[in-house]
Amino acid sequence: MTLGIRSKLFLGSLVLIGISIFAAELYMSQALEGQLTDRIRADLIVRARLIAERIASTGVRLSDE
């Protein structure tokens, strides 16, 4: 069974679309992971500062044991 020109073009297009989606997914997953890690780190720093300010405002002293 031989494939016609339309079938070959269709299969070629499907292969290119598949490769493009795979490459985009690889790139986006790495970019999103880095961005989310940075966002979580910044949020944790803000929360730690807020906790430190709250502790300082209550007058509680932390011992250095």
PDB file with SEQRES, HELIX, SHEET and CRYST1 records, atoms N, CA, C and O in Angstrom:
SEQRES   1 A   65  MET THR LEU GLY ILE ARG SER LYS LEU PHE LEU GLY SER          
SEQRES   2 A   65  LEU VAL LEU ILE GLY ILE SER ILE PHE ALA ALA GLU LEU          
SEQRES   3 A   65  TYR MET SER GLN ALA LEU GLU GLY GLN LEU THR ASP ARG          
SEQRES   4 A   65  ILE ARG ALA ASP LEU ILE VAL ARG ALA ARG LEU ILE ALA          
SEQRES   5 A   65  GLU ARG ILE ALA SER THR GLY VAL ARG LEU SER ASP GLU          
HELIX    1 AA1 ILE A    5  THR A   58  1                                  54    
CRYST1    1.000    1.000    1.000  90.00  90.00  90.00 P 1           1          
ATOM      1  N   MET A   1       0.838  -1.180   0.000  1.00  0.00           N  
ATOM      2  CA  MET A   1       0.000   0.000   0.000  1.00  0.00           C  
ATOM      3  C   MET A   1       0.881   1.239   0.000  1.00  0.00           C  
ATOM      4  O   MET A   1       1.747   1.387   0.863  1.00  0.00           O  
ATOM      5  N   THR A   2       0.672   2.104  -0.932  1.00  0.00           N  
ATOM      6  CA  THR A   2       1.445   3.334  -1.007  1.00  0.00           C  
ATOM      7  C   THR A   2       0.570   4.501  -0.550  1.00  0.00           C  
ATOM      8  O   THR A   2      -0.647   4.516  -0.737  1.00  0.00           O  
ATOM      9  N   LEU A   3       1.229   5.447   0.040  1.00  0.00           N  
ATOM     10  CA  LEU A   3       0.525   6.631   0.521  1.00  0.00           C  
ATOM     11  C   LEU A   3       0.543   7.703  -0.552  1.00  0.00           C  
ATOM     12  O   LEU A   3       1.537   7.897  -1.252  1.00  0.00           O  
ATOM     13  N   GLY A   4      -0.568   8.386  -0.662  1.00  0.00           N  
ATOM     14  CA  GLY A   4      -0.645   9.496  -1.594  1.00  0.00           C  
ATOM     15  C   GLY A   4       0.032  10.720  -1.009  1.00  0.00           C  
ATOM     16  O   GLY A   4       0.455  10.719   0.147  1.00  0.00           O  
ATOM     17  N   ILE A   5       0.129  11.747  -1.806  1.00  0.00           N  
ATOM     18  CA  ILE A   5       0.797  12.977  -1.378  1.00  0.00           C  
ATOM     19  C   ILE A   5       0.060  13.622  -0.204  1.00  0.00           C  
ATOM     20  O   ILE A   5       0.691  14.176   0.696  1.00  0.00           O  
ATOM     21  N   ARG A   6      -1.276  13.551  -0.211  1.00  0.00           N  
ATOM     22  CA  ARG A   6      -2.044  14.132   0.893  1.00  0.00           C  
ATOM     23  C   ARG A   6      -1.767  13.406   2.201  1.00  0.00           C  
ATOM     24  O   ARG A   6      -1.616  14.033   3.250  1.00  0.00           O  
ATOM     25  N   SER A   7      -1.702  12.085   2.132  1.00  0.00           N  
ATOM     26  CA  SER A   7      -1.429  11.296   3.333  1.00  0.00           C  
ATOM     27  C   SER A   7      -0.035  11.575   3.862  1.00  0.00           C  
ATOM     28  O   SER A   7       0.158  11.684   5.073  1.00  0.00           O  
ATOM     29  N   LYS A   8       0.931  11.691   2.974  1.00  0.00           N  
ATOM     30  CA  LYS A   8       2.302  11.992   3.398  1.00  0.00           C  
ATOM     31  C   LYS A   8       2.388  13.366   4.043  1.00  0.00           C  
ATOM     32  O   LYS A   8       3.047  13.530   5.069  1.00  0.00           O  
ATOM     33  N   LEU A   9       1.724  14.359   3.447  1.00  0.00           N  
ATOM     34  CA  LEU A   9       1.724  15.704   4.019  1.00  0.00           C  
ATOM     35  C   LEU A   9       1.026  15.726   5.371  1.00  0.00           C  
ATOM     36  O   LEU A   9       1.478  16.399   6.297  1.00  0.00           O  
ATOM     37  N   PHE A  10      -0.077  14.990   5.483  1.00  0.00           N  
ATOM     38  CA  PHE A  10      -0.802  14.926   6.739  1.00  0.00           C  
ATOM     39  C   PHE A  10       0.058  14.287   7.826  1.00  0.00           C  
ATOM     40  O   PHE A  10       0.149  14.826   8.929  1.00  0.00           O  
ATOM     41  N   LEU A  11       0.675  13.174   7.544  1.00  0.00           N  
ATOM     42  CA  LEU A  11       1.531  12.500   8.520  1.00  0.00           C  
ATOM     43  C   LEU A  11       2.735  13.365   8.886  1.00  0.00           C  
ATOM     44  O   LEU A  11       3.125  13.433  10.052  1.00  0.00           O  
ATOM     45  N   GLY A  12       3.313  14.017   7.901  1.00  0.00           N  
ATOM     46  CA  GLY A  12       4.435  14.917   8.167  1.00  0.00           C  
ATOM     47  C   GLY A  12       4.024  16.067   9.073  1.00  0.00           C  
ATOM     48  O   GLY A  12       4.764  16.460   9.975  1.00  0.00           O  
ATOM     49  N   SER A  13       2.841  16.600   8.822  1.00  0.00           N  
ATOM     50  CA  SER A  13       2.323  17.688   9.667  1.00  0.00           C  
ATOM     51  C   SER A  13       2.092  17.205  11.087  1.00  0.00           C  
ATOM     52  O   SER A  13       2.420  17.908  12.043  1.00  0.00           O  
ATOM     53  N   LEU A  14       1.529  16.009  11.236  1.00  0.00           N  
ATOM     54  CA  LEU A  14       1.306  15.460  12.574  1.00  0.00           C  
ATOM     55  C   LEU A  14       2.614  15.264  13.332  1.00  0.00           C  
ATOM     56  O   LEU A  14       2.694  15.552  14.526  1.00  0.00           O  
ATOM     57  N   VAL A  15       3.626  14.780  12.643  1.00  0.00           N  
ATOM     58  CA  VAL A  15       4.928  14.581  13.281  1.00  0.00           C  
ATOM     59  C   VAL A  15       5.513  15.917  13.717  1.00  0.00           C  
ATOM     60  O   VAL A  15       6.016  16.030  14.835  1.00  0.00           O  
ATOM     61  N   LEU A  16       5.458  16.919  12.870  1.00  0.00           N  
ATOM     62  CA  LEU A  16       5.978  18.242  13.220  1.00  0.00           C  
ATOM     63  C   LEU A  16       5.206  18.864  14.381  1.00  0.00           C  
ATOM     64  O   LEU A  16       5.801  19.486  15.261  1.00  0.00           O  
ATOM     65  N   ILE A  17       3.901  18.700  14.386  1.00  0.00           N  
ATOM     66  CA  ILE A  17       3.094  19.227  15.486  1.00  0.00           C  
ATOM     67  C   ILE A  17       3.463  18.520  16.786  1.00  0.00           C  
ATOM     68  O   ILE A  17       3.606  19.163  17.826  1.00  0.00           O  
ATOM     69  N   GLY A  18       3.615  17.222  16.728  1.00  0.00           N  
ATOM     70  CA  GLY A  18       3.994  16.460  17.920  1.00  0.00           C  
ATOM     71  C   GLY A  18       5.342  16.881  18.468  1.00  0.00           C  
ATOM     72  O   GLY A  18       5.498  17.054  19.676  1.00  0.00           O  
ATOM     73  N   ILE A  19       6.317  17.046  17.590  1.00  0.00           N  
ATOM     74  CA  ILE A  19       7.655  17.479  18.015  1.00  0.00           C  
ATOM     75  C   ILE A  19       7.592  18.883  18.606  1.00  0.00           C  
ATOM     76  O   ILE A  19       8.250  19.164  19.608  1.00  0.00           O  
ATOM     77  N   SER A  20       6.811  19.759  17.999  1.00  0.00           N  
ATOM     78  CA  SER A  20       6.680  21.134  18.504  1.00  0.00           C  
ATOM     79  C   SER A  20       6.039  21.163  19.880  1.00  0.00           C  
ATOM     80  O   SER A  20       6.484  21.897  20.762  1.00  0.00           O  
ATOM     81  N   ILE A  21       5.008  20.376  20.062  1.00  0.00           N  
ATOM     82  CA  ILE A  21       4.337  20.334  21.368  1.00  0.00           C  
ATOM     83  C   ILE A  21       5.287  19.779  22.421  1.00  0.00           C  
ATOM     84  O   ILE A  21       5.341  20.299  23.536  1.00  0.00           O  
ATOM     85  N   PHE A  22       6.026  18.746  22.090  1.00  0.00           N  
ATOM     86  CA  PHE A  22       6.967  18.148  23.032  1.00  0.00           C  
ATOM     87  C   PHE A  22       8.058  19.152  23.428  1.00  0.00           C  
ATOM     88  O   PHE A  22       8.383  19.279  24.609  1.00  0.00           O  
ATOM     89  N   ALA A  23       8.619  19.858  22.452  1.00  0.00           N  
ATOM     90  CA  ALA A  23       9.666  20.844  22.735  1.00  0.00           C  
ATOM     91  C   ALA A  23       9.111  21.998  23.578  1.00  0.00           C  
ATOM     92  O   ALA A  23       9.775  22.465  24.504  1.00  0.00           O  
ATOM     93  N   ALA A  24       7.906  22.452  23.263  1.00  0.00           N  
ATOM     94  CA  ALA A  24       7.295  23.540  24.033  1.00  0.00           C  
ATOM     95  C   ALA A  24       7.035  23.102  25.468  1.00  0.00           C  
ATOM     96  O   ALA A  24       7.235  23.883  26.399  1.00  0.00           O  
ATOM     97  N   GLU A  25       6.596  21.873  25.656  1.00  0.00           N  
ATOM     98  CA  GLU A  25       6.329  21.362  26.998  1.00  0.00           C  
ATOM     99  C   GLU A  25       7.617  21.287  27.813  1.00  0.00           C  
ATOM    100  O   GLU A  25       7.614  21.637  28.993  1.00  0.00           O  
ATOM    101  N   LEU A  26       8.701  20.844  27.215  1.00  0.00           N  
ATOM    102  CA  LEU A  26       9.983  20.787  27.918  1.00  0.00           C  
ATOM    103  C   LEU A  26      10.436  22.174  28.359  1.00  0.00           C  
ATOM    104  O   LEU A  26      10.841  22.370  29.504  1.00  0.00           O  
ATOM    105  N   TYR A  27      10.364  23.124  27.448  1.00  0.00           N  
ATOM    106  CA  TYR A  27      10.784  24.484  27.752  1.00  0.00           C  
ATOM    107  C   TYR A  27       9.896  25.109  28.829  1.00  0.00           C  
ATOM    108  O   TYR A  27      10.397  25.687  29.794  1.00  0.00           O  
ATOM    109  N   MET A  28       8.583  24.991  28.663  1.00  0.00           N  
ATOM    110  CA  MET A  28       7.655  25.625  29.588  1.00  0.00           C  
ATOM    111  C   MET A  28       7.726  25.008  30.978  1.00  0.00           C  
ATOM    112  O   MET A  28       7.605  25.725  31.971  1.00  0.00           O  
ATOM    113  N   SER A  29       7.918  23.712  31.072  1.00  0.00           N  
ATOM    114  CA  SER A  29       7.969  23.094  32.395  1.00  0.00           C  
ATOM    115  C   SER A  29       9.190  23.586  33.170  1.00  0.00           C  
ATOM    116  O   SER A  29       9.102  23.821  34.375  1.00  0.00           O  
ATOM    117  N   GLN A  30      10.320  23.745  32.496  1.00  0.00           N  
ATOM    118  CA  GLN A  30      11.516  24.251  33.165  1.00  0.00           C  
ATOM    119  C   GLN A  30      11.348  25.718  33.550  1.00  0.00           C  
ATOM    120  O   GLN A  30      11.735  26.123  34.646  1.00  0.00           O  
ATOM    121  N   ALA A  31      10.782  26.499  32.664  1.00  0.00           N  
ATOM    122  CA  ALA A  31      10.591  27.919  32.939  1.00  0.00           C  
ATOM    123  C   ALA A  31       9.598  28.118  34.083  1.00  0.00           C  
ATOM    124  O   ALA A  31       9.828  28.941  34.969  1.00  0.00           O  
ATOM    125  N   LEU A  32       8.504  27.373  34.066  1.00  0.00           N  
ATOM    126  CA  LEU A  32       7.510  27.505  35.127  1.00  0.00           C  
ATOM    127  C   LEU A  32       8.042  27.026  36.470  1.00  0.00           C  
ATOM    128  O   LEU A  32       7.748  27.622  37.506  1.00  0.00           O  
ATOM    129  N   GLU A  33       8.818  25.960  36.454  1.00  0.00           N  
ATOM    130  CA  GLU A  33       9.385  25.464  37.710  1.00  0.00           C  
ATOM    131  C   GLU A  33      10.290  26.502  38.352  1.00  0.00           C  
ATOM    132  O   GLU A  33      10.212  26.731  39.559  1.00  0.00           O  
ATOM    133  N   GLY A  34      11.142  27.130  37.563  1.00  0.00           N  
ATOM    134  CA  GLY A  34      12.025  28.174  38.084  1.00  0.00           C  
ATOM    135  C   GLY A  34      11.246  29.369  38.597  1.00  0.00           C  
ATOM    136  O   GLY A  34      11.559  29.917  39.653  1.00  0.00           O  
ATOM    137  N   GLN A  35      10.235  29.769  37.851  1.00  0.00           N  
ATOM    138  CA  GLN A  35       9.431  30.925  38.251  1.00  0.00           C  
ATOM    139  C   GLN A  35       8.656  30.634  39.537  1.00  0.00           C  
ATOM    140  O   GLN A  35       8.592  31.482  40.427  1.00  0.00           O  
ATOM    141  N   LEU A  36       8.076  29.454  39.637  1.00  0.00           N  
ATOM    142  CA  LEU A  36       7.331  29.109  40.843  1.00  0.00           C  
ATOM    143  C   LEU A  36       8.255  28.981  42.049  1.00  0.00           C  
ATOM    144  O   LEU A  36       7.886  29.383  43.153  1.00  0.00           O  
ATOM    145  N   THR A  37       9.439  28.430  41.857  1.00  0.00           N  
ATOM    146  CA  THR A  37      10.396  28.319  42.955  1.00  0.00           C  
ATOM    147  C   THR A  37      10.782  29.699  43.464  1.00  0.00           C  
ATOM    148  O   THR A  37      10.836  29.924  44.673  1.00  0.00           O  
ATOM    149  N   ASP A  38      11.046  30.617  42.557  1.00  0.00           N  
ATOM    150  CA  ASP A  38      11.389  31.988  42.961  1.00  0.00           C  
ATOM    151  C   ASP A  38      10.233  32.655  43.704  1.00  0.00           C  
ATOM    152  O   ASP A  38      10.447  33.348  44.699  1.00  0.00           O  
ATOM    153  N   ARG A  39       9.024  32.446  43.225  1.00  0.00           N  
ATOM    154  CA  ARG A  39       7.856  33.054  43.859  1.00  0.00           C  
ATOM    155  C   ARG A  39       7.642  32.491  45.264  1.00  0.00           C  
ATOM    156  O   ARG A  39       7.349  33.239  46.197  1.00  0.00           O  
ATOM    157  N   ILE A  40       7.786  31.190  45.413  1.00  0.00           N  
ATOM    158  CA  ILE A  40       7.618  30.573  46.732  1.00  0.00           C  
ATOM    159  C   ILE A  40       8.709  31.054  47.681  1.00  0.00           C  
ATOM    160  O   ILE A  40       8.434  31.338  48.847  1.00  0.00           O  
ATOM    161  N   ARG A  41       9.945  31.148  47.195  1.00  0.00           N  
ATOM    162  CA  ARG A  41      11.047  31.626  48.030  1.00  0.00           C  
ATOM    163  C   ARG A  41      10.780  33.050  48.513  1.00  0.00           C  
ATOM    164  O   ARG A  41      10.979  33.354  49.689  1.00  0.00           O  
ATOM    165  N   ALA A  42      10.334  33.919  47.618  1.00  0.00           N  
ATOM    166  CA  ALA A  42      10.046  35.307  47.989  1.00  0.00           C  
ATOM    167  C   ALA A  42       8.901  35.368  48.995  1.00  0.00           C  
ATOM    168  O   ALA A  42       8.955  36.157  49.939  1.00  0.00           O  
ATOM    169  N   ASP A  43       7.881  34.562  48.812  1.00  0.00           N  
ATOM    170  CA  ASP A  43       6.760  34.535  49.740  1.00  0.00           C  
ATOM    171  C   ASP A  43       7.201  34.064  51.119  1.00  0.00           C  
ATOM    172  O   ASP A  43       6.772  34.625  52.128  1.00  0.00           O  
ATOM    173  N   LEU A  44       8.042  33.055  51.178  1.00  0.00           N  
ATOM    174  CA  LEU A  44       8.528  32.568  52.467  1.00  0.00           C  
ATOM    175  C   LEU A  44       9.387  33.608  53.182  1.00  0.00           C  
ATOM    176  O   LEU A  44       9.326  33.729  54.405  1.00  0.00           O  
ATOM    177  N   ILE A  45      10.179  34.351  52.430  1.00  0.00           N  
ATOM    178  CA  ILE A  45      10.990  35.412  53.029  1.00  0.00           C  
ATOM    179  C   ILE A  45      10.089  36.495  53.628  1.00  0.00           C  
ATOM    180  O   ILE A  45      10.338  36.976  54.733  1.00  0.00           O  
ATOM    181  N   VAL A  46       9.045  36.874  52.893  1.00  0.00           N  
ATOM    182  CA  VAL A  46       8.109  37.890  53.403  1.00  0.00           C  
ATOM    183  C   VAL A  46       7.432  37.385  54.666  1.00  0.00           C  
ATOM    184  O   VAL A  46       7.297  38.132  55.635  1.00  0.00           O  
ATOM    185  N   ARG A  47       7.010  36.142  54.671  1.00  0.00           N  
ATOM    186  CA  ARG A  47       6.347  35.586  55.858  1.00  0.00           C  
ATOM    187  C   ARG A  47       7.300  35.526  57.048  1.00  0.00           C  
ATOM    188  O   ARG A  47       6.904  35.816  58.177  1.00  0.00           O  
ATOM    189  N   ALA A  48       8.545  35.154  56.804  1.00  0.00           N  
ATOM    190  CA  ALA A  48       9.527  35.099  57.890  1.00  0.00           C  
ATOM    191  C   ALA A  48       9.762  36.492  58.468  1.00  0.00           C  
ATOM    192  O   ALA A  48       9.879  36.643  59.684  1.00  0.00           O  
ATOM    193  N   ARG A  49       9.831  37.494  57.623  1.00  0.00           N  
ATOM    194  CA  ARG A  49      10.017  38.872  58.111  1.00  0.00           C  
ATOM    195  C   ARG A  49       8.814  39.336  58.919  1.00  0.00           C  
ATOM    196  O   ARG A  49       8.966  39.997  59.946  1.00  0.00           O  
ATOM    197  N   LEU A  50       7.612  38.988  58.453  1.00  0.00           N  
ATOM    198  CA  LEU A  50       6.412  39.363  59.194  1.00  0.00           C  
ATOM    199  C   LEU A  50       6.383  38.700  60.565  1.00  0.00           C  
ATOM    200  O   LEU A  50       6.008  39.332  61.552  1.00  0.00           O  
ATOM    201  N   ILE A  51       6.770  37.452  60.631  1.00  0.00           N  
ATOM    202  CA  ILE A  51       6.820  36.747  61.912  1.00  0.00           C  
ATOM    203  C   ILE A  51       7.861  37.388  62.819  1.00  0.00           C  
ATOM    204  O   ILE A  51       7.612  37.575  64.009  1.00  0.00           O  
ATOM    205  N   ALA A  52       9.021  37.725  62.271  1.00  0.00           N  
ATOM    206  CA  ALA A  52      10.076  38.361  63.069  1.00  0.00           C  
ATOM    207  C   ALA A  52       9.606  39.707  63.607  1.00  0.00           C  
ATOM    208  O   ALA A  52       9.869  40.037  64.763  1.00  0.00           O  
ATOM    209  N   GLU A  53       8.914  40.483  62.783  1.00  0.00           N  
ATOM    210  CA  GLU A  53       8.391  41.774  63.234  1.00  0.00           C  
ATOM    211  C   GLU A  53       7.343  41.583  64.326  1.00  0.00           C  
ATOM    212  O   GLU A  53       7.308  42.335  65.300  1.00  0.00           O  
ATOM    213  N   ARG A  54       6.499  40.583  64.158  1.00  0.00           N  
ATOM    214  CA  ARG A  54       5.455  40.321  65.164  1.00  0.00           C  
ATOM    215  C   ARG A  54       6.079  39.914  66.489  1.00  0.00           C  
ATOM    216  O   ARG A  54       5.644  40.364  67.548  1.00  0.00           O  
ATOM    217  N   ILE A  55       7.090  39.071  66.432  1.00  0.00           N  
ATOM    218  CA  ILE A  55       7.779  38.647  67.658  1.00  0.00           C  
ATOM    219  C   ILE A  55       8.461  39.843  68.318  1.00  0.00           C  
ATOM    220  O   ILE A  55       8.406  40.008  69.536  1.00  0.00           O  
ATOM    221  N   ALA A  56       9.104  40.675  67.498  1.00  0.00           N  
ATOM    222  CA  ALA A  56       9.793  41.843  68.045  1.00  0.00           C  
ATOM    223  C   ALA A  56       8.803  42.816  68.680  1.00  0.00           C  
ATOM    224  O   ALA A  56       9.119  43.443  69.691  1.00  0.00           O  
ATOM    225  N   SER A  57       7.628  42.950  68.109  1.00  0.00           N  
ATOM    226  CA  SER A  57       6.651  43.898  68.649  1.00  0.00           C  
ATOM    227  C   SER A  57       6.022  43.411  69.949  1.00  0.00           C  
ATOM    228  O   SER A  57       5.529  44.223  70.732  1.00  0.00           O  
ATOM    229  N   THR A  58       6.028  42.112  70.193  1.00  0.00           N  
ATOM    230  CA  THR A  58       5.453  41.596  71.448  1.00  0.00           C  
ATOM    231  C   THR A  58       6.443  41.656  72.592  1.00  0.00           C  
ATOM    232  O   THR A  58       6.059  41.477  73.748  1.00  0.00           O  
ATOM    233  N   GLY A  59       7.695  41.902  72.298  1.00  0.00           N  
ATOM    234  CA  GLY A  59       8.708  42.020  73.337  1.00  0.00           C  
ATOM    235  C   GLY A  59       9.272  40.684  73.783  1.00  0.00           C  
ATOM    236  O   GLY A  59       9.991  40.617  74.779  1.00  0.00           O  
ATOM    237  N   VAL A  60       8.960  39.633  73.068  1.00  0.00           N  
ATOM    238  CA  VAL A  60       9.492  38.319  73.417  1.00  0.00           C  
ATOM    239  C   VAL A  60      10.948  38.254  72.980  1.00  0.00           C  
ATOM    240  O   VAL A  60      11.289  38.620  71.855  1.00  0.00           O  
ATOM    241  N   ARG A  61      11.787  37.793  73.867  1.00  0.00           N  
ATOM    242  CA  ARG A  61      13.205  37.667  73.518  1.00  0.00           C  
ATOM    243  C   ARG A  61      13.509  36.213  73.229  1.00  0.00           C  
ATOM    244  O   ARG A  61      13.122  35.318  73.981  1.00  0.00           O  
ATOM    245  N   LEU A  62      14.199  35.994  72.143  1.00  0.00           N  
ATOM    246  CA  LEU A  62      14.620  34.649  71.783  1.00  0.00           C  
ATOM    247  C   LEU A  62      15.995  34.413  72.350  1.00  0.00           C  
ATOM    248  O   LEU A  62      16.885  35.246  72.183  1.00  0.00           O  
ATOM    249  N   SER A  63      16.188  33.299  73.017  1.00  0.00           N  
ATOM    250  CA  SER A  63      17.496  33.006  73.612  1.00  0.00           C  
ATOM    251  C   SER A  63      18.415  32.397  72.556  1.00  0.00           C  
ATOM    252  O   SER A  63      17.959  31.728  71.628  1.00  0.00           O  
ATOM    253  N   ASP A  64      19.704  32.637  72.710  1.00  0.00           N  
ATOM    254  CA  ASP A  64      20.711  32.087  71.802  1.00  0.00           C  
ATOM    255  C   ASP A  64      21.361  30.888  72.442  1.00  0.00           C  
ATOM    256  O   ASP A  64      22.505  30.970  72.890  1.00  0.00           O  
ATOM    257  N   GLU A  65      20.677  29.808  72.493  1.00  0.00           N  
ATOM    258  CA  GLU A  65      21.223  28.603  73.131  1.00  0.00           C  
ATOM    259  C   GLU A  65      21.996  27.787  72.155  1.00  0.00           C  
ATOM    260  O   GLU A  65      22.529  26.736  72.513  1.00  0.00           O  
TER     261      GLU A  65                                                      
END                                                                             
